[in-house]
Amino acid sequence: KINVVLTENFYYSLTQADRVRNDGALNVSWEIFKDFYFSLEPYNNYDSKPPIEGGDKFDFGIVFGINYKFY
């Protein structure tokens, strides 16, 4: 069993001229066996005017996980 969720959020600032931000993530999880999952989540973030002057505008990474769901 495989579950896939994609989220993308875009923000345009009303108080700071020309500031645009984006947050995105793709979550994929595989059920290896009953209630035990392996997950992979690449993500990205962009800010055209980061809060720290000279800071990075773009960030990305990958999160790996092993999950157990119990009820």
VEXDRENNU-469886 format. One record per residue (C-alpha): x, y, z; residue in three letters. Coordinates in steps of 0.2 Angstrom, whole numbers, plus 5000, padded with zeros to 4 digits. Layout:
BEGIN
XYZALA...
***
This chain:
BEGIN
500050005000LYS500750174995ILE500150345000ASN500650504991VAL500350684997VAL500950844988LEU500751014995THR501351184988GLU500951344996ASN501251514989PHE501251684999TYR501351854992TYR501651995006SER500452135007LEU501552235019THR503252205011GLN503452254993ALA503852114981ASP504051984994ARG503551814988VAL503751644998ARG503451464993ASN503451305004ASP503251134996GLY503350955001ALA503050784993LEU502650645006ASN502750465000VAL502450325012SER502450135009TRP501650005021GLU503049875023ILE501949765033PHE500349795044LYS500449965052ASP502349985049PHE502850115036TYR504350185027PHE504150365022SER505150485011LEU504850675011GLU505750795000PRO505450975004TYR505851154997ASN505651335004ASN505951494995TYR505951675001ASP506251814989SER506751935004LYS507351825019PRO507251895036PRO509151895038ILE510052005026GLU511151905014GLY510251745020GLY509951605008ASP508351624997LYS508151434993PHE508151285005ASP507851105001PHE508050935009GLY507450755012ILE506750675027VAL506750485029PHE505650405042GLY505150235049ILE503350245057ASN502250125066TYR500450165068LYS499450085083PHE497650115087TYR
***
